[in-house]
Amino acid sequence: MGRDPLTGGTRGAPLFFVGGLEGPPHPGLPLAGALSLSIAIRGLDLPGRDGERPPLDDVRAMVAHLLPAVLLAQPGGGPYQLAGYAFGGILAYELGRLLRNLNQPVGRVLLLDTALPLPGQPPPPADSVLAIRELARMRHLACGWQGTCRCGVDHSVPLSTQGTRIARALGSTDPAHHEDHILAAVDVYTAALRAYATYQPQPSDLPVTLIRARDWSNPWGLPSRLALHTTPALGWEQVRLGDLRTHVLATDRLSLFADPHLWDVVATLQRYLPAPGGPPAPGAAGHRSGQPGAVPPAPGAWGFSNPPSAPPSVWPSVPPPARPSGPPPVPPTTPPPAPPPPLGGRAGGTGGDTLGWH
């Protein structure tokens, strides 16, 4: 049903965290560890990635597919706590709208680096070679969060020689089906890009918090064929919402979940999440006792031992500095072996850029 449990426990209602375009490892994993003492996090992934059904290319169809997993994981009803990273934030917002249409109370929807698409752009055509390159780059972002390269993909040499490494980086465990796994990942990614490009948000009474990195100047790891809003609120200021709060963290997009900035994200999230064992956070849409907005805890009451490296700001006061384009500087754990000559493979796409399996 699209559910990927990140943390267990019985600490009350979980936080449902929707992953984006990047695939495994789920972007909620760093937060799951940091928030493990206060709230359980349930991961939701894009339909089709588990191989149980074809991918979907419409945001609202994706959300309808994710809804049963949410209802089964929290059968007692709302308020439901929803969050998402990048494209996953759009799914979290639409999931909140769907739950509200079912008369369920929904807490503040928490968006992390979720930019809305510019209206009127056509869906990008399928390009399997570009899709593999962008998926490999998005997977490498998690290496920056973890502080060491675990994906095994070397971006300094042609990806066409690293078929097995890419398959493993994208979650394949069966060598006999590496190619099929990459093809399925490409199909899910391509369908999600179409959904992203054509999505236009509808108004709602949901309160929304956007947590974003200040510096978006490095496009490495972003989908290259999507035109996204670059305003301070990444386009959400144009949507009629119950409430919108924007927190801009003093880091770049590639380091949002890396230490020490992860703790800035955690501190901001905990302002809007219910206290362990306590009542729902105020401000939930549809909650009878809710008040507009959310009440942050007192300074020093964040509930973890590592304090934030700096308090999050509310709007950028200076333009972001220019940064060179390129991958995050994460050294591999071991030097990669010399790549063999490329071998043919269906996942290579056109132009002779085929993947080598080794």
C-alpha positions as YAML, in Angstrom:
chain: A
units: angstrom
residues:
- id: 1
  name: MET
  ca: [0.00, 0.00, 0.00]
- id: 2
  name: GLY
  ca: [2.92, 2.35, -0.38]
- id: 3
  name: ARG
  ca: [3.95, 2.34, 3.26]
- id: 4
  name: ASP
  ca: [7.58, 2.10, 4.31]
- id: 5
  name: PRO
  ca: [7.83, 2.08, 8.12]
- id: 6
  name: LEU
  ca: [10.80, 4.16, 9.17]
- id: 7
  name: THR
  ca: [10.36, 4.03, 12.94]
- id: 8
  name: GLY
  ca: [8.05, 1.97, 15.08]
- id: 9
  name: GLY
  ca: [6.72, 2.58, 18.53]
- id: 10
  name: THR
  ca: [3.42, 3.50, 20.14]
- id: 11
  name: ARG
  ca: [4.00, 7.19, 20.83]
- id: 12
  name: GLY
  ca: [0.59, 8.28, 19.58]
- id: 13
  name: ALA
  ca: [-0.24, 9.43, 16.08]
- id: 14
  name: PRO
  ca: [2.70, 9.05, 13.68]
- id: 15
  name: LEU
  ca: [4.11, 11.60, 11.29]
- id: 16
  name: PHE
  ca: [3.49, 10.41, 7.73]
- id: 17
  name: PHE
  ca: [6.47, 11.47, 5.62]
- id: 18
  name: VAL
  ca: [6.17, 11.30, 1.83]
- id: 19
  name: GLY
  ca: [9.34, 10.75, -0.18]
- id: 20
  name: GLY
  ca: [9.97, 12.52, -3.46]
- id: 21
  name: LEU
  ca: [11.47, 11.68, -6.81]
- id: 22
  name: GLU
  ca: [14.73, 10.31, -5.47]
- id: 23
  name: GLY
  ca: [13.83, 6.77, -4.44]
- id: 24
  name: PRO
  ca: [15.61, 4.83, -1.68]
- id: 25
  name: PRO
  ca: [16.94, 5.56, 0.83]
- id: 26
  name: HIS
  ca: [13.84, 7.36, 2.01]
- id: 27
  name: PRO
  ca: [14.61, 11.04, 2.75]
- id: 28
  name: GLY
  ca: [12.76, 10.71, 6.04]
- id: 29
  name: LEU
  ca: [15.41, 8.39, 7.50]
- id: 30
  name: PRO
  ca: [17.61, 11.17, 8.97]
- id: 31
  name: LEU
  ca: [14.55, 12.73, 10.60]
- id: 32
  name: ALA
  ca: [13.30, 9.35, 11.82]
- id: 33
  name: GLY
  ca: [16.45, 8.88, 13.85]
- id: 34
  name: ALA
  ca: [16.50, 12.44, 15.18]
- id: 35
  name: LEU
  ca: [12.81, 12.38, 16.15]
- id: 36
  name: SER
  ca: [12.67, 8.76, 17.34]
- id: 37
  name: LEU
  ca: [12.14, 9.67, 21.00]
- id: 38
  name: SER
  ca: [9.22, 12.00, 20.33]
- id: 39
  name: ILE
  ca: [7.21, 10.69, 17.38]
- id: 40
  name: ALA
  ca: [7.10, 7.68, 15.07]
- id: 41
  name: ILE
  ca: [7.60, 8.40, 11.38]
- id: 42
  name: ARG
  ca: [5.88, 6.38, 8.70]
- id: 43
  name: GLY
  ca: [7.38, 6.61, 5.23]
- id: 44
  name: LEU
  ca: [5.17, 6.81, 2.15]
- id: 45
  name: ASP
  ca: [6.67, 6.27, -1.28]
- id: 46
  name: LEU
  ca: [5.60, 6.85, -4.87]
- id: 47
  name: PRO
  ca: [3.17, 4.26, -6.26]
- id: 48
  name: GLY
  ca: [4.85, 1.74, -8.55]
- id: 49
  name: ARG
  ca: [8.26, 1.79, -6.89]
- id: 50
  name: ASP
  ca: [7.50, -1.47, -5.06]
- id: 51
  name: GLY
  ca: [6.69, -3.18, -8.36]
- id: 52
  name: GLU
  ca: [3.16, -4.05, -7.24]
- id: 53
  name: ARG
  ca: [1.40, -1.73, -9.71]
- id: 54
  name: PRO
  ca: [2.20, 0.52, -12.68]
- id: 55
  name: PRO
  ca: [3.39, 4.05, -11.86]
- id: 56
  name: LEU
  ca: [0.93, 6.93, -11.86]
- id: 57
  name: ASP
  ca: [1.39, 10.28, -13.59]
- id: 58
  name: ASP
  ca: [-1.27, 12.30, -11.76]
- id: 59
  name: VAL
  ca: [-0.78, 13.76, -8.28]
- id: 60
  name: ARG
  ca: [-4.33, 13.17, -7.10]
- id: 61
  name: ALA
  ca: [-4.31, 9.58, -8.36]
- id: 62
  name: MET
  ca: [-1.09, 9.01, -6.41]
- id: 63
  name: VAL
  ca: [-2.68, 10.41, -3.26]
- id: 64
  name: ALA
  ca: [-5.76, 8.22, -3.65]
- id: 65
  name: HIS
  ca: [-3.41, 5.24, -3.80]
- id: 66
  name: LEU
  ca: [-1.55, 6.33, -0.64]
- id: 67
  name: LEU
  ca: [-4.69, 7.04, 1.41]
- id: 68
  name: PRO
  ca: [-5.48, 3.44, 2.52]
- id: 69
  name: ALA
  ca: [-2.01, 3.03, 4.02]
- id: 70
  name: VAL
  ca: [-2.54, 6.17, 6.11]
- id: 71
  name: LEU
  ca: [-5.98, 5.11, 7.30]
- id: 72
  name: LEU
  ca: [-4.75, 1.62, 8.20]
- id: 73
  name: ALA
  ca: [-1.75, 2.97, 10.11]
- id: 74
  name: GLN
  ca: [-3.94, 5.38, 12.12]
- id: 75
  name: PRO
  ca: [-7.36, 3.70, 12.29]
- id: 76
  name: GLY
  ca: [-8.60, 5.88, 15.15]
- id: 77
  name: GLY
  ca: [-8.92, 8.95, 12.96]
- id: 78
  name: GLY
  ca: [-7.19, 12.32, 13.01]
- id: 79
  name: PRO
  ca: [-5.62, 14.69, 13.51]
- id: 80
  name: TYR
  ca: [-3.24, 13.33, 10.89]
- id: 81
  name: GLN
  ca: [0.33, 14.67, 10.83]
- id: 82
  name: LEU
  ca: [1.72, 14.96, 7.29]
- id: 83
  name: ALA
  ca: [5.09, 15.98, 5.88]
- id: 84
  name: GLY
  ca: [6.99, 15.60, 2.64]
- id: 85
  name: TYR
  ca: [10.32, 16.36, 1.02]
- id: 86
  name: ALA
  ca: [10.52, 18.10, -2.38]
- id: 87
  name: PHE
  ca: [7.87, 16.55, -4.68]
- id: 88
  name: GLY
  ca: [6.72, 14.48, -1.71]
- id: 89
  name: GLY
  ca: [5.54, 17.70, -0.05]
- id: 90
  name: ILE
  ca: [3.04, 18.18, -2.86]
- id: 91
  name: LEU
  ca: [1.71, 14.68, -2.21]
- id: 92
  name: ALA
  ca: [1.53, 15.42, 1.53]
- id: 93
  name: TYR
  ca: [-0.48, 18.59, 0.86]
- id: 94
  name: GLU
  ca: [-2.92, 16.80, -1.45]
- id: 95
  name: LEU
  ca: [-3.20, 13.94, 1.02]
- id: 96
  name: GLY
  ca: [-4.21, 16.51, 3.63]
- id: 97
  name: ARG
  ca: [-6.83, 17.94, 1.28]
- id: 98
  name: LEU
  ca: [-8.23, 14.47, 0.64]
- id: 99
  name: LEU
  ca: [-8.44, 13.73, 4.37]
- id: 100
  name: ARG
  ca: [-10.20, 17.07, 4.96]
- id: 101
  name: ASN
  ca: [-12.72, 16.14, 2.27]
- id: 102
  name: LEU
  ca: [-13.37, 13.02, 4.35]
- id: 103
  name: ASN
  ca: [-14.08, 15.32, 7.35]
- id: 104
  name: GLN
  ca: [-10.89, 14.23, 9.10]
- id: 105
  name: PRO
  ca: [-8.87, 16.76, 11.13]
- id: 106
  name: VAL
  ca: [-5.38, 17.33, 9.77]
- id: 107
  name: GLY
  ca: [-2.44, 18.95, 11.55]
- id: 108
  name: ARG
  ca: [-0.14, 21.49, 10.02]
- id: 109
  name: VAL
  ca: [1.28, 20.12, 6.75]
- id: 110
  name: LEU
  ca: [5.08, 20.30, 6.87]
- id: 111
  name: LEU
  ca: [6.90, 20.84, 3.58]
- id: 112
  name: LEU
  ca: [10.67, 20.51, 3.23]
- id: 113
  name: ASP
  ca: [12.20, 22.21, 0.18]
- id: 114
  name: THR
  ca: [8.95, 21.74, -1.76]
- id: 115
  name: ALA
  ca: [8.80, 24.08, -4.75]
- id: 116
  name: LEU
  ca: [5.66, 24.39, -6.85]
- id: 117
  name: PRO
  ca: [5.97, 24.11, -10.64]
- id: 118
  name: LEU
  ca: [5.48, 27.16, -12.81]
- id: 119
  name: PRO
  ca: [2.08, 26.91, -14.54]
- id: 120
  name: GLY
  ca: [1.68, 26.19, -18.21]
- id: 121
  name: GLN
  ca: [4.75, 24.03, -18.79]
- id: 122
  name: PRO
  ca: [4.36, 20.86, -20.84]
- id: 123
  name: PRO
  ca: [5.19, 17.51, -19.29]
- id: 124
  name: PRO
  ca: [8.77, 16.53, -20.20]
- id: 125
  name: PRO
  ca: [9.16, 13.77, -22.77]
- id: 126
  name: ALA
  ca: [10.55, 10.42, -21.70]
- id: 127
  name: ASP
  ca: [14.34, 10.22, -21.68]
- id: 128
  name: SER
  ca: [15.66, 7.10, -19.95]
- id: 129
  name: VAL
  ca: [19.33, 8.13, -20.08]
- id: 130
  name: LEU
  ca: [18.64, 11.50, -18.45]
- id: 131
  name: ALA
  ca: [16.33, 9.84, -15.92]
- id: 132
  name: ILE
  ca: [19.08, 7.42, -14.84]
- id: 133
  name: ARG
  ca: [21.58, 10.27, -14.52]
- id: 134
  name: GLU
  ca: [19.21, 12.38, -12.41]
- id: 135
  name: LEU
  ca: [18.19, 9.44, -10.20]
- id: 136
  name: ALA
  ca: [21.85, 8.62, -9.57]
- id: 137
  name: ARG
  ca: [22.52, 12.23, -8.59]
- id: 138
  name: MET
  ca: [19.50, 12.37, -6.28]
- id: 139
  name: ARG
  ca: [20.63, 9.12, -4.66]
- id: 140
  name: HIS
  ca: [24.07, 10.65, -4.08]
- id: 141
  name: LEU
  ca: [22.50, 13.52, -2.14]
- id: 142
  name: ALA
  ca: [21.78, 11.04, 0.65]
- id: 143
  name: CYS
  ca: [25.51, 10.31, 0.84]
- id: 144
  name: GLY
  ca: [26.02, 13.93, 1.79]
- id: 145
  name: TRP
  ca: [23.41, 13.59, 4.53]
- id: 146
  name: GLN
  ca: [25.12, 10.44, 5.85]
- id: 147
  name: GLY
  ca: [28.63, 11.92, 5.70]
- id: 148
  name: THR
  ca: [30.01, 9.07, 3.60]
- id: 149
  name: CYS
  ca: [29.29, 7.71, 0.14]
- id: 150
  name: ARG
  ca: [27.22, 4.54, 0.38]
- id: 151
  name: CYS
  ca: [25.68, 4.55, -3.08]
- id: 152
  name: GLY
  ca: [28.91, 3.43, -4.74]
- id: 153
  name: VAL
  ca: [28.31, 5.48, -7.90]
- id: 154
  name: ASP
  ca: [31.32, 7.47, -9.10]
- id: 155
  name: HIS
  ca: [30.13, 10.65, -10.82]
- id: 156
  name: SER
  ca: [33.60, 11.44, -12.11]
- id: 157
  name: VAL
  ca: [33.42, 8.60, -14.66]
- id: 158
  name: PRO
  ca: [30.70, 7.83, -17.22]
- id: 159
  name: LEU
  ca: [27.56, 6.37, -15.70]
- id: 160
  name: SER
  ca: [27.20, 4.16, -18.77]
- id: 161
  name: THR
  ca: [29.93, 1.92, -17.27]
- id: 162
  name: GLN
  ca: [28.26, 1.55, -13.86]
- id: 163
  name: GLY
  ca: [25.02, -0.33, -14.44]
- id: 164
  name: THR
  ca: [25.38, -2.65, -11.45]
- id: 165
  name: ARG
  ca: [26.37, 0.16, -9.11]
- id: 166
  name: ILE
  ca: [23.42, 2.27, -10.18]
- id: 167
  name: ALA
  ca: [21.01, -0.64, -9.77]
- id: 168
  name: ARG
  ca: [22.28, -1.31, -6.26]
- id: 169
  name: ALA
  ca: [22.19, 2.40, -5.42]
- id: 170
  name: LEU
  ca: [18.53, 2.49, -6.45]
- id: 171
  name: GLY
  ca: [17.68, -0.43, -4.19]
- id: 172
  name: SER
  ca: [18.10, -3.54, -6.34]
- id: 173
  name: THR
  ca: [19.26, -6.62, -4.41]
- id: 174
  name: ASP
  ca: [18.93, -9.32, -7.08]
- id: 175
  name: PRO
  ca: [21.72, -9.29, -9.70]
- id: 176
  name: ALA
  ca: [19.50, -11.23, -12.10]
- id: 177
  name: HIS
  ca: [17.01, -8.35, -12.11]
- id: 178
  name: HIS
  ca: [19.24, -5.26, -11.90]
- id: 179
  name: GLU
  ca: [18.18, -4.10, -15.35]
- id: 180
  name: ASP
  ca: [14.48, -4.61, -14.65]
- id: 181
  name: HIS
  ca: [14.86, -2.66, -11.40]
- id: 182
  name: ILE
  ca: [16.43, 0.30, -13.22]
- id: 183
  name: LEU
  ca: [13.71, 0.21, -15.88]
- id: 184
  name: ALA
  ca: [11.02, 0.28, -13.19]
- id: 185
  name: ALA
  ca: [12.77, 3.17, -11.41]
- id: 186
  name: VAL
  ca: [12.93, 5.10, -14.68]
- id: 187
  name: ASP
  ca: [9.22, 4.49, -15.32]
- id: 188
  name: VAL
  ca: [8.26, 5.76, -11.84]
- id: 189
  name: TYR
  ca: [10.52, 8.79, -12.19]
- id: 190
  name: THR
  ca: [9.21, 9.68, -15.65]
- id: 191
  name: ALA
  ca: [5.59, 9.37, -14.53]
- id: 192
  name: ALA
  ca: [6.26, 11.48, -11.44]
- id: 193
  name: LEU
  ca: [7.90, 14.19, -13.55]
- id: 194
  name: ARG
  ca: [4.77, 14.37, -15.69]
- id: 195
  name: ALA
  ca: [2.64, 14.65, -12.57]
- id: 196
  name: TYR
  ca: [4.92, 17.34, -11.12]
- id: 197
  name: ALA
  ca: [5.01, 19.45, -14.29]
- id: 198
  name: THR
  ca: [1.23, 19.56, -14.70]
- id: 199
  name: TYR
  ca: [0.29, 19.98, -11.03]
- id: 200
  name: GLN
  ca: [-1.54, 23.11, -9.93]
- id: 201
  name: PRO
  ca: [-2.54, 23.31, -6.25]
- id: 202
  name: GLN
  ca: [-6.10, 23.98, -5.20]
- id: 203
  name: PRO
  ca: [-7.02, 26.13, -2.16]
- id: 204
  name: SER
  ca: [-7.69, 24.57, 1.22]
- id: 205
  name: ASP
  ca: [-8.12, 25.42, 4.90]
- id: 206
  name: LEU
  ca: [-4.92, 23.53, 5.73]
- id: 207
  name: PRO
  ca: [-2.21, 25.29, 7.72]
- id: 208
  name: VAL
  ca: [1.12, 24.81, 5.98]
- id: 209
  name: THR
  ca: [4.72, 25.26, 7.12]
- id: 210
  name: LEU
  ca: [7.49, 25.40, 4.53]
- id: 211
  name: ILE
  ca: [11.01, 24.65, 5.74]
- id: 212
  name: ARG
  ca: [13.54, 25.45, 3.04]
- id: 213
  name: ALA
  ca: [17.25, 25.92, 2.54]
- id: 214
  name: ARG
  ca: [18.32, 29.49, 1.89]
- id: 215
  name: ASP
  ca: [20.71, 28.63, -0.95]
- id: 216
  name: TRP
  ca: [19.22, 26.97, -4.03]
- id: 217
  name: SER
  ca: [21.93, 28.16, -6.41]
- id: 218
  name: ASN
  ca: [23.40, 24.69, -7.01]
- id: 219
  name: PRO
  ca: [21.02, 22.76, -9.31]
- id: 220
  name: TRP
  ca: [22.84, 19.44, -8.78]
- id: 221
  name: GLY
  ca: [20.27, 16.77, -8.00]
- id: 222
  name: LEU
  ca: [17.24, 18.71, -9.22]
- id: 223
  name: PRO
  ca: [15.10, 17.52, -12.17]
- id: 224
  name: SER
  ca: [16.62, 19.48, -15.02]
- id: 225
  name: ARG
  ca: [13.52, 19.77, -17.20]
- id: 226
  name: LEU
  ca: [11.11, 21.25, -14.66]
- id: 227
  name: ALA
  ca: [10.57, 24.98, -14.18]
- id: 228
  name: LEU
  ca: [10.02, 25.60, -10.46]
- id: 229
  name: HIS
  ca: [9.10, 28.68, -8.44]
- id: 230
  name: THR
  ca: [12.08, 30.46, -6.89]
- id: 231
  name: THR
  ca: [10.23, 32.96, -4.66]
- id: 232
  name: PRO
  ca: [10.99, 32.93, -0.92]
- id: 233
  name: ALA
  ca: [7.98, 30.67, -0.32]
- id: 234
  name: LEU
  ca: [8.68, 28.60, -3.47]
- id: 235
  name: GLY
  ca: [5.28, 29.48, -4.94]
- id: 236
  name: TRP
  ca: [3.13, 28.56, -1.94]
- id: 237
  name: GLU
  ca: [2.37, 32.24, -1.26]
- id: 238
  name: GLN
  ca: [0.13, 32.11, -4.35]
- id: 239
  name: VAL
  ca: [-2.10, 29.37, -2.90]
- id: 240
  name: ARG
  ca: [-5.05, 30.24, -0.66]
- id: 241
  name: LEU
  ca: [-4.32, 28.32, 2.56]
- id: 242
  name: GLY
  ca: [-5.52, 28.31, 6.13]
- id: 243
  name: ASP
  ca: [-2.10, 29.66, 7.12]
- id: 244
  name: LEU
  ca: [1.40, 29.69, 5.66]
- id: 245
  name: ARG
  ca: [4.63, 29.95, 7.64]
- id: 246
  name: THR
  ca: [8.03, 29.87, 5.97]
- id: 247
  name: HIS
  ca: [11.29, 29.05, 7.75]
- id: 248
  name: VAL
  ca: [14.51, 29.60, 5.82]
- id: 249
  name: LEU
  ca: [17.49, 27.69, 7.19]
- id: 250
  name: ALA
  ca: [21.02, 29.00, 6.75]
- id: 251
  name: THR
  ca: [22.29, 26.18, 4.55]
- id: 252
  name: ASP
  ca: [22.20, 25.05, 0.96]
- id: 253
  name: ARG
  ca: [19.76, 22.61, -0.58]
- id: 254
  name: LEU
  ca: [22.30, 19.78, -0.71]
- id: 255
  name: SER
  ca: [22.99, 19.94, 3.06]
- id: 256
  name: LEU
  ca: [19.47, 20.26, 4.46]
- id: 257
  name: PHE
  ca: [19.53, 16.85, 6.19]
- id: 258
  name: ALA
  ca: [23.25, 16.81, 6.99]
- id: 259
  name: ASP
  ca: [24.65, 17.46, 10.45]
- id: 260
  name: PRO
  ca: [24.47, 20.11, 11.93]
- id: 261
  name: HIS
  ca: [21.65, 21.49, 9.76]
- id: 262
  name: LEU
  ca: [19.51, 18.40, 10.39]
- id: 263
  name: TRP
  ca: [19.04, 19.65, 13.95]
- id: 264
  name: ASP
  ca: [17.78, 22.99, 12.65]
- id: 265
  name: VAL
  ca: [15.17, 21.07, 10.67]
- id: 266
  name: VAL
  ca: [14.27, 18.98, 13.73]
- id: 267
  name: ALA
  ca: [13.95, 22.07, 15.93]
- id: 268
  name: THR
  ca: [11.61, 23.70, 13.43]
- id: 269
  name: LEU
  ca: [9.51, 20.57, 12.99]
- id: 270
  name: GLN
  ca: [9.09, 20.16, 16.73]
- id: 271
  name: ARG
  ca: [7.49, 23.58, 16.95]
- id: 272
  name: TYR
  ca: [4.54, 22.18, 15.02]
- id: 273
  name: LEU
  ca: [4.35, 18.55, 16.16]
- id: 274
  name: PRO
  ca: [2.35, 17.43, 19.20]
- id: 275
  name: ALA
  ca: [4.36, 16.81, 22.36]
- id: 276
  name: PRO
  ca: [4.87, 13.11, 23.20]
- id: 277
  name: GLY
  ca: [1.78, 11.85, 24.99]
- id: 278
  name: GLY
  ca: [0.13, 15.25, 24.79]
- id: 279
  name: PRO
  ca: [-2.87, 16.62, 22.88]
- id: 280
  name: PRO
  ca: [-2.70, 17.42, 19.17]
- id: 281
  name: ALA
  ca: [-0.76, 20.53, 18.30]
- id: 282
  name: PRO
  ca: [-3.08, 23.55, 18.04]
- id: 283
  name: GLY
  ca: [-3.88, 24.85, 14.60]
- id: 284
  name: ALA
  ca: [-5.01, 21.56, 13.06]
- id: 285
  name: ALA
  ca: [-7.52, 22.02, 10.25]
- id: 286
  name: GLY
  ca: [-10.88, 20.63, 11.31]
- id: 287
  name: HIS
  ca: [-9.91, 20.18, 14.97]
- id: 288
  name: ARG
  ca: [-12.60, 21.55, 17.27]
- id: 289
  name: SER
  ca: [-10.23, 22.98, 19.85]
- id: 290
  name: GLY
  ca: [-7.65, 24.26, 17.35]
- id: 291
  name: GLN
  ca: [-6.55, 27.87, 17.28]
- id: 292
  name: PRO
  ca: [-5.03, 29.64, 14.27]
- id: 293
  name: GLY
  ca: [-1.32, 28.99, 14.02]
- id: 294
  name: ALA
  ca: [0.91, 26.71, 16.02]
- id: 295
  name: VAL
  ca: [2.50, 27.39, 19.37]
- id: 296
  name: PRO
  ca: [6.28, 26.86, 19.47]
- id: 297
  name: PRO
  ca: [7.78, 25.37, 22.61]
- id: 298
  name: ALA
  ca: [9.87, 27.43, 24.94]
- id: 299
  name: PRO
  ca: [13.54, 27.89, 24.00]
- id: 300
  name: GLY
  ca: [15.59, 24.89, 25.04]
- id: 301
  name: ALA
  ca: [12.57, 22.54, 25.02]
- id: 302
  name: TRP
  ca: [13.38, 20.83, 21.74]
- id: 303
  name: GLY
  ca: [13.65, 17.35, 23.22]
- id: 304
  name: PHE
  ca: [17.04, 16.30, 21.87]
- id: 305
  name: SER
  ca: [20.57, 16.60, 23.11]
- id: 306
  name: ASN
  ca: [22.10, 18.35, 20.08]
- id: 307
  name: PRO
  ca: [20.96, 21.99, 20.01]
- id: 308
  name: PRO
  ca: [20.30, 23.72, 16.69]
- id: 309
  name: SER
  ca: [23.42, 25.23, 15.16]
- id: 310
  name: ALA
  ca: [21.55, 28.50, 14.61]
- id: 311
  name: PRO
  ca: [17.91, 29.59, 15.00]
- id: 312
  name: PRO
  ca: [16.00, 29.30, 11.73]
- id: 313
  name: SER
  ca: [15.16, 32.58, 10.05]
- id: 314
  name: VAL
  ca: [11.78, 33.49, 8.63]
- id: 315
  name: TRP
  ca: [12.78, 35.19, 5.37]
- id: 316
  name: PRO
  ca: [16.19, 35.55, 3.73]
- id: 317
  name: SER
  ca: [17.67, 38.94, 4.44]
- id: 318
  name: VAL
  ca: [20.45, 38.75, 1.85]
- id: 319
  name: PRO
  ca: [20.64, 37.15, -1.60]
- id: 320
  name: PRO
  ca: [22.07, 33.63, -1.53]
- id: 321
  name: PRO
  ca: [25.75, 33.45, -2.41]
- id: 322
  name: ALA
  ca: [26.78, 32.01, -5.74]
- id: 323
  name: ARG
  ca: [27.94, 28.40, -5.60]
- id: 324
  name: PRO
  ca: [29.52, 26.22, -8.26]
- id: 325
  name: SER
  ca: [27.43, 23.47, -9.74]
- id: 326
  name: GLY
  ca: [28.46, 19.97, -8.76]
- id: 327
  name: PRO
  ca: [27.86, 17.07, -6.42]
- id: 328
  name: PRO
  ca: [28.18, 17.43, -2.66]
- id: 329
  name: PRO
  ca: [31.77, 16.88, -1.55]
- id: 330
  name: VAL
  ca: [31.42, 13.41, -0.06]
- id: 331
  name: PRO
  ca: [34.46, 11.15, -0.32]
- id: 332
  name: PRO
  ca: [33.75, 7.50, -1.13]
- id: 333
  name: THR
  ca: [34.47, 4.96, 1.58]
- id: 334
  name: THR
  ca: [36.83, 3.09, -0.77]
- id: 335
  name: PRO
  ca: [38.32, 4.12, -4.11]
- id: 336
  name: PRO
  ca: [36.07, 2.84, -6.91]
- id: 337
  name: PRO
  ca: [37.56, 0.17, -9.13]
- id: 338
  name: ALA
  ca: [38.38, 0.99, -12.72]
- id: 339
  name: PRO
  ca: [35.20, 0.63, -14.82]
- id: 340
  name: PRO
  ca: [35.08, -2.09, -17.46]
- id: 341
  name: PRO
  ca: [34.08, -1.44, -21.07]
- id: 342
  name: PRO
  ca: [30.32, -0.84, -21.40]
- id: 343
  name: LEU
  ca: [28.05, -3.72, -22.22]
- id: 344
  name: GLY
  ca: [24.73, -3.39, -23.92]
- id: 345
  name: GLY
  ca: [21.57, -3.06, -21.87]
- id: 346
  name: ARG
  ca: [17.96, -2.08, -22.45]
- id: 347
  name: ALA
  ca: [18.12, 0.66, -19.81]
- id: 348
  name: GLY
  ca: [20.67, 2.61, -21.78]
- id: 349
  name: GLY
  ca: [18.16, 4.53, -23.91]
- id: 350
  name: THR
  ca: [19.27, 6.10, -27.17]
- id: 351
  name: GLY
  ca: [22.45, 7.57, -28.53]
- id: 352
  name: GLY
  ca: [24.62, 4.56, -27.70]
- id: 353
  name: ASP
  ca: [24.81, 5.47, -24.00]
- id: 354
  name: THR
  ca: [24.21, 1.97, -22.63]
- id: 355
  name: LEU
  ca: [24.79, 0.69, -19.14]
- id: 356
  name: GLY
  ca: [27.61, -1.67, -18.27]
- id: 357
  name: TRP
  ca: [26.78, -4.50, -15.85]
- id: 358
  name: HIS
  ca: [29.68, -5.59, -13.64]
...
